[in-house]
């Protein structure tokens, strides 16, 4: 007992101020403490007020009797506020962690008290546990740089615009469905509307006709923006010599992978993340299995879906395309042996397994140059879209036109 007591007394811990932030739209809840036995000091400041945040940190150091240069360890949940606050705190000398909210443990009671104050208190308690070495208490988000975050805007905007364009086209056809009519939404819509006739031979009602033309204008705006972004991306793939675009071109060399999939995979994952192993890669995409085994009850609950939803969606599409365009590859043959003769549900389960295997294979291909076994490579500049552009540019440069 004496020896143990003597050993512990010689261990010195530098005073640390722990801070957890619960970020809201109007207010931020701040919870300060210096240890698990200390009641947290709770404060509320106006959202996004960095001056108030700095002043509260100084006031908390005085309240707990800490020196002005005492280290501050902070955390907040990843969400709508993004990473600007993380960069600000690092600039202020604060050791900050952005926490994946889906990885935070919660009380399993069906009904439990929930408030911003309780969230902040819980976060600061878990922050202490994390700092004391319990690193599995939650998952820390890897924050991208400003440039890395900005590079993701192009494909994310294109995804958003495609959804808006589809919604606009559905809106036009939805209005016409009330009259028993249907059209193809494109630039010829005004002519189609003039020629449309209702069941009794009457033209479209004038107010509806005008509304459909306004709907078309919105569709045309979205379509024009989408085509401009697509042309911008195509130009970068052809001419840009940066390492990130080179990875895009390498993925495009594989048959069955187009510019949408290659660009998204590189700029969401492979351009800036340092991936340690295949398990981490599968977890980042939310493609890891979630078995349930308790006593005699055992079942599979499906994939976790806790990762990047854009990559998960794209890998599902690429997996179906891989079966079609790379039937001789080992991955496609593995799928056909194990799931190809099953029912619809089994094939859908198998496609998620194939998506995970394909994602790992593409990562190995980019990192080590090892192409998926049996996969066919065609060359990115030989694919139809790029070949058409190359032919058109050659004709423009030809003296005969």
Buried (B, 14 or more C-beta within 10 A) or exposed (E): EEEEEEEEEEEEEEEBBBBBBBBBEEBBBBBBBBEEEEEBBBBBBEEBEBEBBBEBBEEBBEEBEBEEEBEBBBBBBBEEBEBEBBBBBBEBEBBBBBBBEBBBEEEEEEEEEEEBBBBBBBBBBBBBBBBEEEEEBBBBBEBBEEEBBEBBEBBEEBBEBBEBBEEBBEBBBEBBEEBEBEBEBEEEBEEBBEEBEEEEEEEBEEEBBEBBEEBBEBBBBBBEBBEEBBEEBBEBBBEBEEEBBEBBBBBBBBBBBBBBBBBBBBBBBBBBBEBEEBEEBBBBBBBBEEEEEEEEEEEEEEBBEBBBEBBBBBBBBBBBBBBEBBBEBBBBBBBEEBBBEEEEEEBEBBBBBBBBBBBBBBBBBBEEEEBBEEBBBBEBBEBEEBEEBEEEEEEEEEEEE
